[in-house]
Amino acid sequence: MMGFLKIVRRDYYKEKGRRQMDISLRQRQIKAGFGKRILLFSLCLSFSFVGNFPEVFAQEAEQAEVTQAAENQQEVVPTEAENQQEVVSTQAAQGQPAESTLYAKSAVLMDAESGRVLYEKNGYQHMPNASTTKIMTCILALEQGNLDDEVKVSSYAASMPKVRLGMAADDTFQLKDLLYSLMLESHNDSAVAIAEHIGGSVEGFAQKMNQKAEELGCKDTYFITPNGLDGQDETGVHGTTAADLAKIMSYCIKNETFLEITRTPSHQFSNLAGTKTYNCNNHNAFLQMMEGALSGKTGFTGNAGYCYVGALRRDDRTFIVALLACGWPNNKTYKWSDTKTLMEYGLSQYQCVDVCEYGKEFPQAKVLDAEPENGRLYQEVSVPMKAKEEKLMVLKRADEEVKTVYEIPETVEAPVKEGQQVGCVRYFLGEKQIAEFPICAARSVKKQSAAWYKNYLMKLFFMEKNFYFEENEPSS
């Protein structure tokens, strides 16, 4: 026992001595470090007094900064010019026309079928849109009026500035004839006469125009005049965006009468009194410019500049181009150049592809509280599922990927009917959902009921009874 205590005591003093040595060493290191700092500070003061400090330490400081930057791998913020170059490179890689090649200040290329914007340059900027407004005037008149309606001209309508039909107050016309005047020659007096007939007044018709724009999903459109002449009130400035204008045109071309009117080369008519005869010619040069040109409307005011909205259909593809502020006199042809550039981009880069995933197999879903199919208690019942399969034609570039997201339950509640929707599959192009189809049960499953339990117990009873009598039957 004494030997053991000696050993413990010896180890205690050894450990104590080691700790004292460590403390002493640490104190010497601190003093040495402090001394080095004082020496370095003294040297810095000496160099600064003799004027050599900047030259001696500048190179070291610069080298330290370079080394630190390399070690930290700091991100270099690109300049605005570099950013612009990157955008141009991306556009070139995708075949997009560079913004600098377009004359229009605002431009949009849209897929008419889906409403998807395929290209835009300031496409969401509110701007005056001149007589392209008249496509809204025309479609409202077609939907809310009758082509055989008799339209009486007011003195206000007759006072409209050029371009005008030259109607007189109290003249009467068929609505159909005024629509040709509106869309072929862009007559301002015809627009007001139509507006007053359909809306009761220009203000009443403007309310209908704005309501329709909202129904179509326009985000930044406000109409004041039915002819597109510049206007402003306490609510805002007459105008729209290229994206909204393209959306309105996408809707208009679904109306066959709208297409018939806007595609007609010329139209002759007279007032209902038969005292005046008029001839209207179509000034939409785009109709003869490209194969598949479908419809369009030009426009110009001093504030809006030259504007245009047009549609082209080729095979299973329909494109809309909307241009705002596309030059001023003497640059009347700029709109045709930009329209052709954007349409050719759409035709060369976008194809309709069937992206439906056919023959997709899914794991079966467990049916809770289901009636067992083999007549035994506690049997697990599951139901197979199948997705609705139909063509899903999507206009896309070759480098664009369509993604699918399947929402499939692991369990469903009984009862289940064949064809009952239990899940869905969603298709995405980029971040936008483009379609959704149901996933349905492939067969029916009954719910476990009190009657089933009763029958089950009765079967057990009779099976047990038969077994009993068979066991106790006397042998012969």
C-alpha positions in Angstrom: 0.0 0.0 0.0 2.8 2.4 0.8 4.5 1.7 -2.5 1.3 2.4 -4.4 1.0 5.9 -2.6 4.6 6.7 -3.5 4.0 6.0 -7.2 0.8 8.2 -7.2 2.7 11.0 -5.4 5.6 10.8 -7.9 3.3 11.0 -10.9 1.5 14.0 -9.3 4.7 16.0 -9.0 5.8 15.0 -12.5 2.6 16.3 -14.0 2.7 19.5 -11.9 6.3 20.2 -13.2 5.3 19.6 -16.8 2.4 22.1 -16.5 4.7 24.7 -15.0 7.2 24.2 -17.9 4.3 24.6 -20.5 3.2 27.8 -18.8 6.7 29.2 -18.8 7.2 28.4 -22.4 4.0 30.1 -23.4 4.9 33.2 -21.5 8.3 33.4 -23.4 6.5 32.9 -26.7 4.1 35.8 -25.9 7.0 38.0 -24.9 8.9 37.1 -28.0 5.9 37.9 -30.3 5.3 41.2 -28.5 9.0 42.0 -29.0 8.8 41.2 -32.8 5.7 43.5 -33.1 7.6 46.4 -31.4 10.6 45.8 -33.7 8.4 45.8 -36.8 6.6 48.9 -35.6 9.9 50.7 -35.1 11.2 49.7 -38.5 8.0 51.0 -40.1 8.4 54.4 -38.3 12.1 54.5 -39.5 11.1 53.9 -43.1 8.3 56.4 -43.0 10.7 59.1 -41.7 13.2 58.5 -44.5 10.5 58.3 -47.2 11.3 54.7 -48.2 8.2 53.0 -46.7 6.0 53.2 -49.7 8.6 51.8 -52.0 9.7 49.0 -49.7 6.2 47.7 -48.8 4.1 48.6 -51.9 5.3 45.6 -53.8 4.7 43.3 -50.8 1.2 44.7 -50.3 0.4 44.3 -54.0 1.7 40.7 -54.0 -0.4 40.0 -50.8 -3.5 41.3 -52.5 -2.9 39.1 -55.6 -2.3 36.1 -53.5 -5.3 36.7 -51.3 -7.5 37.1 -54.4 -6.2 33.9 -55.9 -6.7 32.1 -52.6 -10.3 33.3 -52.1 -11.1 32.9 -55.8 -13.2 36.1 -55.7 -15.9 36.4 -58.3 -15.3 39.2 -60.9 -18.4 41.2 -61.5 -18.9 41.6 -65.3 -19.3 45.0 -66.7 -22.4 46.1 -68.5 -20.7 45.7 -71.9 -19.7 42.1 -70.9 -23.2 41.4 -69.8 -24.6 42.7 -73.1 -22.0 40.6 -75.0 -23.2 37.5 -73.1 -26.8 38.2 -74.0 -25.9 38.6 -77.6 -23.9 35.3 -77.5 -26.9 33.5 -76.0 -29.3 34.9 -78.6 -26.9 33.9 -81.4 -26.6 30.4 -80.0 -30.4 30.1 -80.0 -30.7 31.7 -83.4 -32.6 34.7 -81.9 -32.4 38.1 -83.7 -30.2 40.5 -81.7 -32.2 43.4 -80.3 -29.9 45.8 -82.2 -31.1 44.3 -85.5 -34.7 45.3 -84.9 -36.0 48.8 -85.7 -39.0 48.5 -83.3 -38.5 49.8 -79.7 -40.9 47.1 -78.5 -41.4 43.7 -80.2 -42.9 40.3 -79.4 -43.1 37.0 -81.3 -45.8 34.8 -79.8 -47.1 31.2 -80.3 -50.8 31.9 -81.0 -51.9 28.5 -79.8 -50.5 28.7 -76.3 -49.9 32.4 -75.9 -46.3 31.7 -75.1 -43.8 34.6 -75.8 -41.0 33.1 -78.0 -39.1 36.4 -78.3 -39.5 39.9 -76.8 -37.7 43.2 -76.9 -39.2 45.5 -74.3 -42.3 43.4 -74.9 -44.0 44.4 -71.6 -43.5 48.1 -71.8 -46.7 50.2 -72.0 -46.7 52.3 -75.2 -49.2 54.0 -77.5 -50.3 51.6 -80.3 -52.2 53.7 -82.8 -54.6 52.0 -85.1 -53.7 48.5 -84.1 -56.3 49.3 -81.5 -58.9 48.7 -84.2 -58.5 44.9 -84.0 -60.2 45.1 -80.5 -62.9 47.4 -82.0 -63.6 44.9 -84.8 -63.8 41.8 -82.6 -66.1 43.5 -80.1 -68.4 44.6 -83.0 -68.4 41.1 -84.4 -69.3 39.5 -81.0 -71.8 42.1 -79.7 -73.3 43.3 -82.9 -75.0 42.0 -86.0 -73.4 42.4 -89.5 -76.8 43.6 -90.9 -77.2 46.2 -88.2 -78.1 49.7 -89.3 -75.5 52.2 -88.0 -76.5 55.9 -87.8 -73.6 58.4 -87.9 -73.3 61.1 -85.2 -71.9 64.5 -85.8 -69.0 63.5 -83.5 -68.2 60.5 -85.6 -68.3 62.5 -88.8 -65.9 65.1 -87.3 -63.0 62.6 -86.8 -59.6 63.5 -88.5 -58.0 61.7 -91.3 -57.7 58.9 -92.2 -61.6 58.9 -92.6 -64.3 57.5 -94.8 -65.9 60.9 -95.2 -69.3 60.1 -93.8 -71.8 62.8 -92.9 -73.9 63.2 -89.8 -77.1 61.3 -90.0 -75.8 59.0 -92.7 -76.6 55.3 -92.2 -74.6 52.3 -93.1 -74.6 48.5 -92.6 -72.3 47.5 -89.7 -70.6 45.0 -92.0 -69.5 47.7 -94.5 -68.1 49.9 -91.7 -66.0 47.0 -90.5 -64.4 46.7 -93.9 -63.8 50.5 -93.8 -62.3 50.1 -90.3 -59.9 47.2 -91.1 -58.9 47.8 -94.7 -58.5 51.6 -94.8 -58.3 52.2 -91.0 -60.9 55.0 -91.1 -61.2 56.8 -87.8 -64.8 58.0 -88.3 -66.0 54.5 -89.0 -64.4 53.4 -85.7 -66.3 56.0 -83.7 -69.6 55.2 -85.5 -69.1 51.5 -84.7 -68.2 52.3 -81.0 -71.3 54.5 -80.5 -73.5 51.8 -82.1 -72.2 49.0 -79.9 -71.4 50.8 -76.7 -73.9 53.7 -76.7 -71.0 56.1 -76.6 -67.3 56.2 -77.1 -66.8 56.0 -73.3 -69.2 53.1 -73.0 -67.4 51.3 -75.8 -64.0 51.9 -74.2 -65.3 50.2 -71.0 -66.2 47.2 -73.1 -62.7 47.3 -74.7 -60.9 47.3 -71.4 -63.2 44.6 -69.9 -62.4 42.4 -72.9 -58.7 43.0 -72.6 -58.9 42.0 -69.0 -60.8 38.8 -69.9 -58.1 37.9 -72.4 -55.4 38.2 -69.7 -53.9 41.5 -70.8 -51.6 42.9 -68.1 -51.0 46.5 -69.0 -53.6 47.7 -71.5 -55.8 50.7 -71.3 -58.0 51.9 -74.1 -59.7 55.3 -74.4 -60.4 55.7 -78.1 -61.8 53.1 -80.5 -59.6 54.2 -83.4 -56.3 54.4 -81.6 -55.8 58.1 -81.7 -53.7 59.3 -78.8 -55.7 59.8 -75.7 -55.2 60.4 -71.9 -57.5 60.8 -69.0 -57.4 60.7 -65.2 -56.9 56.9 -65.3 -54.0 56.6 -67.7 -52.7 56.9 -71.3 -54.2 55.0 -74.2 -51.9 52.1 -75.1 -50.8 48.6 -74.6 -47.7 46.4 -74.6 -46.5 44.3 -77.5 -47.2 41.2 -75.5 -50.8 42.2 -74.8 -51.4 43.3 -78.4 -50.1 39.9 -79.6 -52.5 38.2 -77.1 -55.5 40.2 -78.5 -54.5 39.2 -82.0 -54.2 35.6 -81.1 -57.9 35.8 -79.9 -59.1 37.7 -83.0 -57.8 35.2 -85.6 -60.0 32.5 -84.0 -63.0 34.4 -85.5 -63.5 33.4 -89.2 -65.4 36.6 -90.0 -62.5 38.6 -88.6 -60.1 36.7 -90.9 -62.4 37.1 -93.9 -62.6 40.9 -93.4 -58.9 41.4 -92.8 -57.8 39.2 -95.8 -60.1 40.8 -98.3 -58.2 42.7 -101.0 -60.9 45.3 -101.6 -64.5 46.0 -100.8 -67.1 48.3 -102.4 -70.3 49.6 -100.7 -72.7 52.5 -100.4 -74.6 54.2 -97.6 -78.1 52.8 -97.1 -79.6 55.8 -98.8 -77.6 54.8 -101.9 -76.4 58.4 -102.4 -72.7 57.7 -101.9 -70.4 54.8 -103.0 -67.1 53.9 -101.3 -64.2 51.7 -102.2 -61.8 50.3 -99.6 -58.5 48.6 -100.4 -56.3 46.4 -98.1 -53.0 48.1 -97.2 -51.6 45.2 -95.3 -48.5 44.4 -97.4 -47.6 41.5 -95.2 -50.4 39.4 -96.8 -48.3 39.2 -100.0 -44.9 39.1 -98.3 -44.8 35.6 -96.8 -46.5 32.3 -97.5 -49.1 31.6 -94.8 -49.6 35.3 -93.9 -53.0 35.3 -92.2 -54.0 38.7 -91.0 -52.7 42.0 -89.7 -53.3 45.7 -88.9 -51.1 48.7 -89.3 -51.1 51.9 -87.3 -49.4 55.3 -87.0 -49.6 58.4 -84.8 -47.0 61.0 -84.0 -46.6 59.6 -80.5 -46.8 55.9 -81.4 -44.7 55.8 -84.5 -45.4 53.0 -87.0 -47.0 50.0 -85.3 -48.0 46.6 -86.6 -49.6 43.3 -85.5 -49.8 40.4 -87.8 -50.4 36.6 -87.9 -48.9 33.8 -90.0 -49.9 30.2 -90.1 -47.8 27.5 -91.7 -48.7 23.8 -91.2 -49.5 23.3 -87.5 -47.7 26.5 -86.4 -49.3 29.9 -85.9 -47.1 32.9 -85.0 -48.1 36.5 -84.0 -45.7 39.5 -84.3 -46.5 42.7 -82.5 -44.4 45.8 -83.1 -44.6 49.2 -81.4 -42.7 52.4 -82.2 -41.1 50.8 -85.3 -39.8 54.0 -86.8 -41.2 57.3 -87.9 -41.4 59.0 -91.3 -39.7 58.4 -93.6 -39.2 54.8 -92.3 -42.6 53.3 -93.2 -41.1 50.0 -94.3 -39.3 49.2 -91.1 -42.3 47.3 -89.7 -42.2 44.9 -92.7 -38.5 44.2 -92.2 -39.0 43.5 -88.5 -42.1 41.4 -89.1 -40.3 39.2 -91.6 -37.2 38.8 -89.3 -39.3 37.6 -86.4 -41.5 35.3 -88.5 -38.5 33.7 -90.1 -36.9 33.2 -86.7 -40.0 31.4 -85.5 -40.3 29.3 -88.6 -36.6 28.2 -88.5 -36.3 27.6 -84.8 -39.6 26.2 -83.6 -41.3 23.0 -84.5 -44.5 21.3 -83.2 -43.5 18.1 -81.3 -45.7 15.5 -79.6 -44.3 15.3 -76.1 -46.8 12.9 -74.5 -45.2 10.0 -72.6 -46.9 6.9 -73.9 -47.0 3.5 -72.2 -45.9 4.8 -68.8 -46.2 2.1 -66.1 -47.0 3.0 -62.5 -46.8 1.1 -59.2 -50.1 -0.1 -57.9 -51.8 1.9 -55.1 -52.8 0.1 -51.9 -56.6 0.4 -51.3 -57.5 1.0 -47.7 -60.5 -0.6 -46.1 -61.0 -2.7 -49.3 -63.1 -5.8 -49.5 -60.7 -8.8 -49.8 -60.9 -10.5 -53.1 -60.1 -14.0 -51.9 -62.7 -14.0 -49.2 -60.2 -14.0 -46.4 -59.7 -11.4 -43.7 -56.7 -9.1 -43.7 -55.9 -9.5 -47.4 -54.0 -6.5 -48.9 -55.8 -5.1 -52.0 -54.1 -2.9 -54.5 -55.4 -1.2 -57.7 -53.4 -0.6 -61.0 -53.3 2.9 -62.5 -53.1 4.2 -66.0 -52.6 7.8 -67.4 -54.8 9.3 -70.0 -52.8 9.3 -73.3 -53.4 11.7 -76.1 -51.3 13.8 -78.4 -49.7 16.8 -76.7 -48.3 19.0 -79.5 -45.9 21.7 -78.2 -44.1 24.3 -80.2 -40.5 24.3 -79.0 -36.9 24.8 -80.0 -34.7 21.7 -80.3 -32.7 22.7 -77.2 -35.8 23.1 -75.0 -36.8 20.3 -72.7 -40.2 19.2 -71.6 -40.3 17.8 -68.1 -43.0 15.7 -66.5 -44.1 15.5 -62.9 -46.2 12.6 -61.8 -48.4 12.8 -58.7 -49.2 9.3 -57.7 -50.7 8.2 -54.3 -49.3 5.3 -52.4 -52.8 4.6 -51.0 -56.4 5.3 -51.9 -59.6 4.9 -49.9 -62.2 2.3 -50.9 -64.5 2.2 -52.8 -62.6 2.8 -56.0 -64.4 3.0 -59.4 -62.7 2.1 -62.7 -61.7 5.3 -64.4 -61.8 7.3 -61.2 -59.0 9.9 -61.1 -56.5 9.1 -58.3 -53.5 11.2 -59.5 -52.2 13.4 -62.3 -49.3 14.1 -64.6 -48.1 17.6 -65.3 -46.0 18.7 -68.3 -43.7 21.7 -68.0 -41.8 23.7 -70.6 -39.3 25.7 -68.6 -41.0 26.9 -65.5 -44.5 27.1 -67.1 -47.0 24.3 -66.9 -48.3 23.5 -70.4 -50.6 20.6 -69.7 -52.1 18.3 -67.1 -53.7 14.8 -67.6 -55.4 12.6 -65.0 -54.1 9.3 -63.8 -57.0 6.9 -63.2 -57.8 3.6 -61.5 -57.7 0.7 -64.0 -60.4 -1.3 -62.2 -63.0 -1.1 -59.4 -62.5 -2.1 -55.8 -65.4 -2.5 -53.3 -65.4 -1.1 -49.8 -65.4 -3.6 -46.9 -68.9 -3.5 -45.3 -70.8 -4.9 -42.4 -72.6 -7.3 -44.7 -69.2 -8.7 -45.9 -68.2 -9.4 -42.2 -71.6 -11.1 -41.6 -71.1 -13.3 -44.6 -67.6 -14.0 -43.6 -68.6 -15.1 -40.1 -71.5 -17.2 -41.4 -69.1 -19.0 -43.7 -66.7 -19.7 -40.7 -69.6 -21.0 -38.6 -70.9 -23.4 -41.3 -67.4 -24.6 -42.1 -66.8 -25.3 -38.4 -70.2 -27.0 -38.0 -69.6 -29.2 -41.0 -66.1 -30.0 -39.7 -67.6 -30.9 -36.3 -70.2 -33.3 -37.7 -67.7 -34.9 -40.1 -65.4 -35.6 -37.1 -68.2 -37.0 -34.9 -70.0 -39.0 -37.6 -70.2 -42.7 -36.3 -68.2 -45.1 -38.4 -70.2 -48.0 -39.9 
